[in-house]
Amino acid sequence: MSDTSQMPAVSGEYGEKPALTFPDAPAPAGLQIKVLHEGDGEPVQGGQHIVCHYLGQVWGGNVFDNSFDRGEPLTFMLGAHQVIPGWDRGLEGVPVGSRILLSIPSELAYGDRGIPQAGIKGGDTLVFVTDVVGAL
């Protein structure tokens, strides 16, 4: 991790659909993790099923997915390659009840192939606001 001062600004509180405002700067290098709200629950660990609400957006671009509008969080096993590597790495050790801002470089997301049907080009940096709402 490095300096997170060039990360997007986030509006909205934990549990609410967030909105991002991007700085007039390129995406930072590497995985960037910024705690927006630290929860008071137990830290999540690899091998646990965790429950998250999230909003995903291309750096400086469009929202490509969010669970808030669907009204249903995502449940997945942390560290089991069920999500992109940036999520597995960026959420390890985060306490339940936290809101985390992740800037994930393409090598920890969809790489050079991207997901064109979702509006993610190869090489895109992805930004997620992730609320860790539970662990099973």
DSSP file (Angstrom, degrees, kcal/mol; ACC not computed):
  #  RESIDUE AA STRUCTURE BP1 BP2  ACC     N-H-->O    O-->H-N    N-H-->O    O-->H-N    TCO  KAPPA ALPHA  PHI   PSI    X-CA   Y-CA   Z-CA
    1    1 A M              0   0    0      0, 0.0     2,-0.2     0, 0.0    31,-0.1   0.000 360.0 360.0 360.0 151.7    0.0    0.0    0.0
    2    2 A S        -     0   0    0     29,-0.2    31,-0.2    27,-0.1     2,-0.2  -0.575 360.0 -24.0-136.6-157.7    1.1    3.5   -0.6
    3    3 A D        -     0   0    0     -2,-0.2     3,-0.4     1,-0.1    -1,-0.1  -0.369  45.7-170.1 -61.7 121.8   -0.3    7.1   -0.3
    4    4 A T    >   +     0   0    0     -2,-0.2     3,-1.6     1,-0.2    -1,-0.1   0.223  57.4 106.9 -97.4  14.4   -4.1    7.0   -0.6
    5    5 A S  T 3  S+     0   0    0      1,-0.3    -1,-0.2     0, 0.0    -2,-0.0   0.743  76.4  55.2 -67.2 -21.5   -4.4   10.8   -0.9
    6    6 A Q  T 3  S+     0   0    0     -3,-0.4    -1,-0.3    17,-0.0    19,-0.1   0.197  83.2 118.7 -95.2  16.6   -5.3   10.5   -4.6
    7    7 A M  S <  S-     0   0    0     -3,-1.6    -3,-0.0     1,-0.1    96,-0.0  -0.418  74.9 -90.6 -76.7 157.3   -8.1    8.1   -4.0
    8    8 A P        -     0   0    0      0, 0.0     2,-0.3     0, 0.0    14,-0.2  -0.273  39.6-111.5 -63.0 152.9  -11.7    9.1   -5.0
    9    9 A A  E     -A   21   0A   0     12,-2.8    12,-2.3    -3,-0.1     2,-0.5  -0.661  32.0-148.4 -81.7 144.5  -13.9   11.0   -2.5
   10   10 A V  E     -A   20   0A   0     -2,-0.3     2,-0.3    10,-0.2    10,-0.2  -0.965   9.7-164.7-121.2 127.6  -16.9    8.9   -1.3
   11   11 A S  E     +A   19   0A   0      8,-2.6     8,-1.5    -2,-0.5     2,-0.1  -0.816  51.5  55.8-105.6 153.8  -20.2   10.2   -0.3
   12   12 A G  S    S-     0   0    0     -2,-0.3     2,-0.2     6,-0.2     3,-0.1   0.038  75.4-100.2 102.7 146.4  -22.8    8.2    1.6
   13   13 A E    >   -     0   0    0      1,-0.2     3,-2.6     4,-0.1    24,-0.1  -0.481  53.8 -67.0 -95.2 166.3  -22.5    6.4    5.0
   14   14 A Y  T 3  S+     0   0    0      1,-0.3    -1,-0.2    -2,-0.2     3,-0.1  -0.271 125.7  23.5 -49.2 132.5  -22.0    2.7    5.8
   15   15 A G  T 3  S+     0   0    0      1,-0.3     2,-0.3    -3,-0.1    -1,-0.3   0.260 105.4  98.4  90.0 -11.9  -25.1    0.8    4.6
   16   16 A E  S <  S-     0   0    0     -3,-2.6    -1,-0.3     1,-0.0    52,-0.1  -0.793  88.3 -95.2-106.4 151.3  -26.1    3.4    2.0
   17   17 A K        -     0   0    0     -2,-0.3    -4,-0.1    -3,-0.1     2,-0.1  -0.490  49.6-142.0 -62.8 124.0  -25.3    3.3   -1.7
   18   18 A P        -     0   0    0      0, 0.0     2,-0.3     0, 0.0    -6,-0.2  -0.352   9.7-149.5 -84.7 167.7  -22.1    5.4   -2.2
   19   19 A A  E     -A   11   0A   0     -8,-1.5    -8,-2.6    -2,-0.1     2,-0.4  -0.990  13.1-142.9-132.7 142.4  -21.1    7.8   -4.9
   20   20 A L  E     -A   10   0A   0     -2,-0.3     2,-0.5   -10,-0.2   -10,-0.2  -0.847   9.8-165.6-109.7 141.4  -17.5    8.4   -6.0
   21   21 A T  E     -A    9   0A   0    -12,-2.3   -12,-2.8    -2,-0.4    -2,-0.0  -0.987  21.4-145.6-122.0 118.2  -15.9   11.6   -7.1
   22   22 A F        -     0   0    0     -2,-0.5   -15,-0.1   -14,-0.2     2,-0.1  -0.589  11.3-121.0 -89.6 143.5  -12.6   11.0   -8.8
   23   23 A P        -     0   0    0      0, 0.0     2,-2.1     0, 0.0    -1,-0.1  -0.359  33.6-104.1 -70.9 160.1   -9.5   13.3   -8.6
   24   24 A D  S    S+     0   0    0     -2,-0.1    -2,-0.0     2,-0.0   -18,-0.0  -0.518  92.6  92.6 -83.5  70.6   -8.1   14.8  -11.8
   25   25 A A  S    S-     0   0    0     -2,-2.1     2,-0.0   -19,-0.1     0, 0.0  -0.979  82.6 -92.0-157.0 155.8   -5.2   12.3  -11.6
   26   26 A P        -     0   0    0      0, 0.0     3,-0.1     0, 0.0    34,-0.1  -0.287  58.3 -81.5 -68.7 162.7   -4.4    8.9  -13.0
   27   27 A A        -     0   0    0      1,-0.1   -20,-0.1    32,-0.1     2,-0.0  -0.361  52.5-107.5 -61.5 142.0   -5.2    5.8  -10.9
   28   28 A P        -     0   0    0      0, 0.0     2,-0.2     0, 0.0     4,-0.1  -0.336  37.6-102.7 -68.3 155.9   -2.5    5.1   -8.2
   29   29 A A  S    S+     0   0    0      2,-0.1   -27,-0.1    -3,-0.1    74,-0.1  -0.502  79.3   4.9 -78.1 147.4   -0.2    2.2   -8.8
   30   30 A G  S    S-     0   0    0     -2,-0.2     2,-0.4   -29,-0.1   -28,-0.1   0.055 107.7 -35.3  75.6 175.4   -0.8   -1.1   -6.9
   31   31 A L        -     0   0    0     73,-0.1     2,-0.4    71,-0.1   -29,-0.2  -0.597  59.8-164.2 -73.2 125.2   -3.6   -2.1   -4.6
   32   32 A Q  E     -B  103   0B   0     71,-2.4    71,-2.3    -2,-0.4     2,-0.4  -0.950   5.6-171.9-115.8 133.3   -4.8    0.8   -2.5
   33   33 A I  E     +B  102   0B   0     -2,-0.4     2,-0.4    69,-0.2    69,-0.2  -0.989   5.0 177.8-128.6 124.6   -6.9    0.2    0.6
   34   34 A K  E     -B  101   0B   0     67,-2.4    67,-3.0    -2,-0.4     2,-0.6  -0.988  23.7-138.8-130.3 124.5   -8.6    3.0    2.6
   35   35 A V  E     +B  100   0B   0     -2,-0.4    65,-0.2    65,-0.2     3,-0.2  -0.714  23.0 174.5 -81.0 118.7  -10.8    2.5    5.6
   36   36 A L  E    S+     0   0B   0     63,-2.7     2,-0.3    -2,-0.6    64,-0.2   0.776  76.4   6.9 -92.5 -33.3  -13.7    4.8    5.4
   37   37 A H  E    S-B   99   0B   0     62,-1.8    62,-2.6   -24,-0.1     2,-0.6  -0.922  73.4-143.4-150.1 121.9  -15.5    3.4    8.5
   38   38 A E        -     0   0    0     -2,-0.3    60,-0.1    60,-0.2    58,-0.1  -0.786  18.7-145.1 -93.0 122.6  -14.0    0.9   10.8
   39   39 A G        -     0   0    0     -2,-0.6    58,-0.2    56,-0.5    59,-0.1  -0.233  11.4-133.8 -76.5 170.1  -16.5   -1.6   12.1
   40   40 A D  S    S+     0   0    0     56,-0.1    57,-0.2    55,-0.1    -1,-0.1   0.206  71.0 103.1-110.9  14.1  -16.4   -3.1   15.6
   41   41 A G  S    S-     0   0    0     55,-2.3     3,-0.1     1,-0.2    93,-0.0  -0.200  84.9 -69.1 -85.0-177.8  -17.0   -6.8   14.6
   42   42 A E        -     0   0    0     53,-0.2    54,-1.9     1,-0.1    -1,-0.2  -0.439  57.5-101.8 -69.6 144.3  -14.5   -9.6   14.3
   43   43 A P  B     -G   95   0C   0      0, 0.0     2,-0.2     0, 0.0    51,-0.1  -0.450  38.4-118.3 -65.7 139.0  -11.9   -9.3   11.5
   44   44 A V        -     0   0    0     50,-2.3    49,-3.1    47,-0.3     2,-0.3  -0.558  32.8-163.0 -80.8 145.3  -12.7  -11.5    8.5
   45   45 A Q    >   -     0   0    0     -2,-0.2     3,-1.9    47,-0.2    33,-0.3  -0.882  29.4 -83.3-128.4 156.4  -10.2  -14.2    7.6
   46   46 A G  T 3  S+     0   0    0     -2,-0.3    33,-0.2     1,-0.2     3,-0.1  -0.280 114.8  34.3 -54.8 141.4   -9.5  -16.4    4.6
   47   47 A G  T 3  S+     0   0    0     31,-3.3     2,-0.3     1,-0.4    -1,-0.2   0.221  94.5 111.8  92.7 -13.9  -11.7  -19.5    4.5
   48   48 A Q  S <  S-     0   0    0     -3,-1.9    30,-2.8    30,-0.2     2,-0.5  -0.666  71.1-123.4 -88.7 146.4  -14.7  -17.6    6.0
   49   49 A H  E     -C   77   0B   0     -2,-0.3    87,-3.4    28,-0.3     2,-0.3  -0.800  36.4-167.5 -81.5 127.0  -17.8  -16.8    4.0
   50   50 A I  E     -CD  76 135B   0     26,-3.1    26,-2.0    -2,-0.5     2,-0.5  -0.870  15.7-140.5-119.8 156.1  -18.3  -13.1    4.2
   51   51 A V  E     +CD  75 134B   0     83,-2.7    82,-2.2    -2,-0.3    83,-1.4  -0.959  27.5 174.4-118.2 124.2  -21.2  -10.9    3.2
   52   52 A C  E     -CD  74 132B   0     22,-2.9    22,-3.1    -2,-0.5     2,-0.4  -0.984  27.6-153.1-135.8 140.1  -20.6   -7.6    1.4
   53   53 A H  E     + D   0 131B   0     78,-2.1    78,-3.1    -2,-0.4     2,-0.3  -0.866  36.6 170.9 -97.9 146.9  -22.6   -4.8   -0.2
   54   54 A Y  E     - D   0 130B   0     -2,-0.4    13,-2.4    76,-0.2    14,-0.8  -0.988  35.9-150.0-154.8 159.3  -20.5   -3.1   -2.8
   55   55 A L  E     -ED  66 129B   0     74,-1.7    74,-2.0    -2,-0.3     2,-0.4  -0.993  20.9-161.6-129.9 128.6  -20.4   -0.6   -5.6
   56   56 A G  E     +ED  65 128B   0      9,-3.4     8,-2.2    -2,-0.4     9,-1.5  -0.941  14.2 169.8-116.0 133.4  -17.8   -1.2   -8.4
   57   57 A Q  E     -ED  63 127B   0     70,-2.8    70,-3.1    -2,-0.4     6,-0.2  -0.996  36.2-114.3-141.6 142.2  -16.7    1.6  -10.8
   58   58 A V  E >   - D   0 126B   0      4,-2.1     3,-2.8    -2,-0.3    68,-0.2  -0.549  56.1 -86.7 -70.4 141.3  -14.0    1.9  -13.4
   59   59 A W  T 3  S-     0   0    0     66,-2.9    -1,-0.1     1,-0.3     3,-0.1  -0.308 112.1  -8.4 -52.8 119.2  -11.4    4.5  -12.4
   60   60 A G  T 3  S+     0   0    0      1,-0.2    -1,-0.3    -2,-0.1     2,-0.1   0.525 128.9  82.1  70.3   6.3  -12.8    7.8  -13.7
   61   61 A G  S <  S-     0   0    0     -3,-2.8    -1,-0.2     1,-0.2     2,-0.1  -0.185  83.1 -41.1-121.8-149.4  -15.6    6.0  -15.6
   62   62 A N        -     0   0    0     57,-0.2    -4,-2.1    -3,-0.1     2,-0.4  -0.414  52.3-104.0 -87.0 155.0  -18.9    4.3  -15.1
   63   63 A V  E     -E   57   0B   0     -6,-0.2    -6,-0.3     1,-0.1     3,-0.1  -0.624  34.1-177.1 -68.5 129.1  -20.4    2.1  -12.4
   64   64 A F  E     +     0   0B   0     -8,-2.2     2,-0.3     1,-0.4    -7,-0.2   0.621  62.3   0.2-106.3 -16.8  -20.3   -1.4  -13.7
   65   65 A D  E     +E   56   0B   0     -9,-1.5    -9,-3.4     0, 0.0    -1,-0.4  -0.958  55.4 172.5-165.5 148.2  -22.0   -3.2  -10.8
   66   66 A N  E     -E   55   0B   0     -2,-0.3     4,-0.5   -11,-0.2   -11,-0.2  -0.917  23.4-154.3-160.8 141.5  -23.5   -2.6   -7.4
   67   67 A S  S  >>S+     0   0    0    -13,-2.4     4,-1.4    -2,-0.3     5,-1.1   0.661  86.9  76.5 -86.9 -17.9  -25.4   -4.7   -4.9
   68   68 A F  T  45S+     0   0    0    -14,-0.8     3,-0.4     1,-0.2    -1,-0.2   0.916  95.1  48.7 -61.0 -43.9  -27.2   -1.8   -3.3
   69   69 A D  T  45S+     0   0    0      1,-0.2    -1,-0.2     2,-0.1    -2,-0.2   0.837 111.3  50.2 -66.6 -32.0  -29.6   -1.4   -6.1
   70   70 A R  T  45S-     0   0    0     -4,-0.5    -1,-0.2     2,-0.2    -2,-0.2   0.723 102.0-136.6 -76.7 -21.0  -30.4   -5.2   -6.1
   71   71 A G  T  <5S+     0   0    0     -4,-1.4    -3,-0.2    -3,-0.4    -2,-0.1   0.661  72.6 100.5  74.2  15.1  -31.0   -5.1   -2.4
   72   72 A E      < -     0   0    0     -5,-1.1    -2,-0.2     0, 0.0    -1,-0.1  -0.968  65.1-139.5-137.1 119.8  -29.0   -8.2   -1.9
   73   73 A P        -     0   0    0      0, 0.0     2,-0.4     0, 0.0   -20,-0.2  -0.245  25.9-107.0 -71.4 165.7  -25.4   -8.4   -0.7
   74   74 A L  E     -C   52   0B   0    -22,-3.1   -22,-2.9     2,-0.0     2,-0.5  -0.779  27.6-160.3 -92.8 134.1  -22.8  -10.8   -2.2
   75   75 A T  E     +C   51   0B   0     -2,-0.4     2,-0.3   -24,-0.2   -24,-0.2  -0.974  25.2 149.0-115.3 129.9  -21.7  -13.8   -0.1
   76   76 A F  E     -C   50   0B   0    -26,-2.0   -26,-3.1    -2,-0.5     2,-0.6  -0.977  50.2 -99.0-153.1 161.5  -18.4  -15.5   -1.0
   77   77 A M  E > > -C   49   0B   0     -2,-0.3     3,-1.5   -28,-0.3     5,-0.6  -0.781  42.2-127.5 -87.9 119.7  -15.5  -17.4    0.6
   78   78 A L  T 3 5S+     0   0    0    -30,-2.8   -31,-3.3    -2,-0.6   -30,-0.2  -0.444  89.8  13.1 -67.6 132.0  -12.6  -15.1    1.2
   79   79 A G  T 3 5S+     0   0    0    -33,-0.2    -1,-0.2    -2,-0.2   -33,-0.1   0.517  96.8 104.1  83.4   5.7   -9.3  -16.3   -0.2
   80   80 A A  T < 5S-     0   0    0     -3,-1.5    -2,-0.1     0, 0.0    -3,-0.1   0.182  94.6-110.1-105.8  16.0  -10.9  -19.1   -2.3
   81   81 A H  T   5S+     0   0    0      1,-0.1    -3,-0.1     3,-0.1     3,-0.0   0.788  81.9 127.2  62.0  29.5  -10.6  -17.2   -5.7
   82   82 A Q  S   <S+     0   0    0     -5,-0.6     2,-0.2     2,-0.1    -1,-0.1   0.606  75.0  30.2 -87.9 -13.5  -14.4  -16.7   -5.9
   83   83 A V  S    S-     0   0    0     -6,-0.2     5,-0.1     1,-0.1    -4,-0.0  -0.775 110.7 -65.1-131.2 175.5  -13.8  -13.0   -6.4
   84   84 A I    >>  -     0   0    0     -2,-0.2     4,-1.6     1,-0.1     3,-1.3  -0.298  50.7-111.8 -63.7 151.5  -11.0  -11.0   -8.1
   85   85 A P  H 3> S+     0   0    0      0, 0.0     4,-2.7     0, 0.0     5,-0.3   0.814 114.6  64.3 -56.2 -32.8   -7.6  -11.2   -6.3
   86   86 A G  H 3> S+     0   0    0     22,-2.5     4,-2.3     1,-0.2     5,-0.1   0.845 104.4  46.6 -61.6 -32.8   -7.8   -7.5   -5.2
   87   87 A W  H <> S+     0   0    0     -3,-1.3     4,-2.1    21,-0.3     5,-0.3   0.937 110.8  50.8 -72.3 -47.8  -10.9   -8.3   -3.1
   88   88 A D  H  X S+     0   0    0     -4,-1.6     4,-0.6     1,-0.2    -2,-0.2   0.911 120.4  36.3 -55.7 -43.2   -9.3  -11.4   -1.5
   89   89 A R  H  < S+     0   0    0     -4,-2.7     3,-0.3     1,-0.2    -1,-0.2   0.896 118.0  49.5 -76.1 -41.7   -6.2   -9.4   -0.6
   90   90 A G  H  < S+     0   0    0     -4,-2.3    -2,-0.2    -5,-0.3    -3,-0.2   0.716 113.6  43.3 -76.0 -21.6   -7.9   -6.1    0.2
   91   91 A L  H >< S+     0   0    0     -4,-2.1     3,-2.1    -5,-0.1   -47,-0.3   0.587  79.8 117.2-101.9 -11.3  -10.6   -7.4    2.6
   92   92 A E  T 3< S+     0   0    0     -4,-0.6   -47,-0.2    -5,-0.3    -4,-0.0  -0.368  88.0  10.1 -57.5 126.9   -8.5   -9.9    4.6
   93   93 A G  T 3  S+     0   0    0    -49,-3.1    -1,-0.3     1,-0.3   -48,-0.1   0.439  89.9 141.3  84.7   0.3   -8.5   -8.8    8.3
   94   94 A V    <   -     0   0    0     -3,-2.1   -50,-2.3   -50,-0.2    -1,-0.3  -0.608  54.0-118.8 -77.3 130.1  -11.2   -6.1    7.8
   95   95 A P  B >   -G   43   0C   0      0, 0.0     3,-1.3     0, 0.0   -56,-0.5  -0.411  31.5-101.0 -67.5 142.1  -13.6   -6.0   10.8
   96   96 A V  T 3  S+     0   0    0    -54,-1.9   -55,-2.3     1,-0.2    37,-0.2  -0.372 111.2  40.9 -57.4 139.1  -17.2   -6.7   10.2
   97   97 A G  T 3  S+     0   0    0     35,-3.5    -1,-0.2     1,-0.3     2,-0.2   0.464  90.1 129.5  96.2   4.0  -19.1   -3.5   10.0
   98   98 A S    <   -     0   0    0     -3,-1.3    34,-2.6    34,-0.4     2,-0.5  -0.598  50.3-147.2 -93.3 152.3  -16.4   -1.7    8.0
   99   99 A R  E     -BF  37 131B   0    -62,-2.6   -63,-2.7    32,-0.2   -62,-1.8  -0.989  24.1-171.6-114.4 123.5  -16.6    0.3    4.8
  100  100 A I  E     -BF  35 130B   0     30,-2.9    30,-3.0    -2,-0.5     2,-0.6  -0.927  18.7-148.8-121.2 138.5  -13.5    0.0    2.7
  101  101 A L  E     -BF  34 129B   0    -67,-3.0   -67,-2.4    -2,-0.4     2,-0.5  -0.939  21.4-170.8-103.7 122.2  -12.4    1.8   -0.4
  102  102 A L  E     -BF  33 128B   0     26,-2.9    26,-2.4    -2,-0.6     2,-0.6  -0.956  16.9-166.3-117.4 130.1  -10.3   -0.3   -2.8
  103  103 A S  E     -BF  32 127B   0    -71,-2.3   -71,-2.4    -2,-0.5    24,-0.2  -0.977  20.0-168.7-109.9 116.6   -8.4    0.8   -5.8
  104  104 A I  E     - F   0 126B   0     22,-3.6    22,-2.6    -2,-0.6   -73,-0.1  -0.918  13.8-137.6-117.1 115.9   -7.5   -2.4   -7.7
  105  105 A P    >   -     0   0    0      0, 0.0     3,-2.1     0, 0.0     6,-0.2  -0.270  32.4-104.0 -67.6 159.6   -5.0   -2.4  -10.6
  106  106 A S  G > >S+     0   0    0     17,-0.4     5,-3.0     1,-0.3     3,-1.8   0.809 118.1  63.8 -56.9 -33.3   -5.9   -4.5  -13.6
  107  107 A E  G 3 5S+     0   0    0      1,-0.3    -1,-0.3     3,-0.2     5,-0.1   0.701 109.1  41.6 -67.5 -16.1   -3.4   -7.3  -12.7
  108  108 A L  G < 5S+     0   0    0     -3,-2.1   -22,-2.5   -23,-0.1   -21,-0.3   0.193 127.0  33.2-109.1  12.9   -5.5   -7.9   -9.5
  109  109 A A  T < 5S-     0   0    0     -3,-1.8    -3,-0.1   -24,-0.2    -2,-0.1   0.218 130.9 -30.9-128.1-107.9   -8.8   -7.6  -11.4
  110  110 A Y  T >>5S-     0   0    0     14,-0.3     4,-1.7     1,-0.2     3,-0.8   0.289  74.9-156.2-110.7   9.4   -9.5   -8.6  -15.0
  111  111 A G  T 34< -     0   0    0     -5,-3.0    12,-2.6     1,-0.2    13,-0.3  -0.078  57.9 -24.7  59.2-148.4   -6.1   -8.0  -16.5
  112  112 A D  T 34 S+     0   0    0     10,-0.3    10,-0.3     1,-0.2    -1,-0.2   0.653 134.7  59.5 -76.4 -16.6   -5.6   -7.3  -20.2
  113  113 A R  T <4 S-     0   0    0     -3,-0.8     9,-0.4     8,-0.1    -1,-0.2   0.841  80.8-178.7 -82.5 -32.2   -8.8   -9.0  -21.2
  114  114 A G     <  -     0   0    0     -4,-1.7     7,-0.2     7,-0.3     8,-0.1  -0.155  42.8 -87.0  64.2-167.1  -11.2   -6.9  -19.2
  115  115 A I  B > > -H  120   0D   0      5,-2.1     3,-2.1     1,-0.1     5,-1.9  -0.704  44.5-176.5-136.6  80.5  -14.9   -7.6  -19.2
  116  116 A P  G > 5S+     0   0    0      0, 0.0     3,-1.6     0, 0.0    -1,-0.1   0.834  79.3  59.6 -54.2 -38.0  -16.1   -5.6  -22.3
  117  117 A Q  G 3 5S+     0   0    0      1,-0.3    -3,-0.0     2,-0.1     0, 0.0   0.735 108.6  46.3 -65.2 -19.8  -19.8   -6.5  -21.8
  118  118 A A  G < 5S-     0   0    0     -3,-2.1    -1,-0.3     2,-0.2     3,-0.1   0.414 122.8-105.3 -97.4  -0.4  -19.6   -4.8  -18.4
  119  119 A G  T < 5S+     0   0    0     -3,-1.6     2,-0.7    -4,-0.5   -57,-0.2   0.673  78.4 134.1  84.9  17.3  -17.7   -1.8  -19.7
  120  120 A I  B   < -H  115   0D   0     -5,-1.9    -5,-2.1   -56,-0.1    -1,-0.3  -0.903  40.8-157.1-104.9 113.6  -14.4   -2.8  -18.2
  121  121 A K    >   -     0   0    0     -2,-0.7     3,-2.0    -7,-0.2    -7,-0.3  -0.490  34.5 -84.6 -84.2 157.4  -11.5   -2.5  -20.8
  122  122 A G  T 3  S+     0   0    0     -9,-0.4   -10,-0.3   -10,-0.3    -1,-0.1  -0.388 118.1  23.4 -57.3 135.4   -8.3   -4.4  -20.5
  123  123 A G  T 3  S+     0   0    0    -12,-2.6   -17,-0.4     1,-0.3    -1,-0.3   0.369  88.4 147.4  87.4  -4.2   -5.9   -2.6  -18.2
  124  124 A D    <   -     0   0    0     -3,-2.0     2,-0.4   -13,-0.3   -14,-0.3  -0.392  45.3-134.6 -68.0 138.9   -8.6   -0.7  -16.3
  125  125 A T        -     0   0    0    -20,-0.1   -66,-2.9   -66,-0.1     2,-0.3  -0.792  23.8-148.3 -85.6 134.7   -8.2    0.0  -12.6
  126  126 A L  E     -DF  58 104B   0    -22,-2.6   -22,-3.6    -2,-0.4     2,-0.4  -0.819   7.2-156.5-108.1 146.9  -11.3   -0.8  -10.7
  127  127 A V  E     -DF  57 103B   0    -70,-3.1   -70,-2.8    -2,-0.3     2,-0.4  -0.985  11.6-174.5-123.9 131.6  -12.6    1.0   -7.6
  128  128 A F  E     -DF  56 102B   0    -26,-2.4   -26,-2.9    -2,-0.4     2,-0.6  -0.979  20.8-157.1-126.0 137.7  -14.9   -0.6   -5.1
  129  129 A V  E     -DF  55 101B   0    -74,-2.0   -74,-1.7    -2,-0.4     2,-0.5  -0.982  29.7-172.2-104.4 118.8  -16.7    0.8   -2.0
  130  130 A T  E     -DF  54 100B   0    -30,-3.0   -30,-2.9    -2,-0.6     2,-0.6  -0.959  19.3-161.0-123.8 123.4  -17.3   -2.4    0.0
  131  131 A D  E     -DF  53  99B   0    -78,-3.1   -78,-2.1    -2,-0.5     2,-1.0  -0.910  14.1-147.9 -99.9 117.8  -19.3   -2.7    3.2
  132  132 A V  E     +D   52   0B   0    -34,-2.6   -35,-3.5    -2,-0.6   -34,-0.4  -0.758  26.6 169.5 -86.1 104.2  -18.5   -5.9    5.1
  133  133 A V  E     -     0   0B   0    -82,-2.2     2,-0.3    -2,-1.0   -81,-0.2   0.614  53.4 -12.7 -97.9 -13.5  -21.8   -6.7    6.7
  134  134 A G  E     -D   51   0B   0    -83,-1.4   -83,-2.7   -93,-0.0     2,-0.3  -0.990  45.4-140.0-173.8 167.6  -21.2  -10.1    8.0
  135  135 A A  E      D   50   0B   0     -2,-0.3   -85,-0.2   -85,-0.3   -93,-0.1  -0.994 360.0 360.0-139.7 139.1  -19.2  -13.3    8.3
  136  136 A L              0   0    0    -87,-3.4   -86,-0.1    -2,-0.3    -1,-0.1   0.380 360.0 360.0-111.3 360.0  -20.6  -16.8    8.4
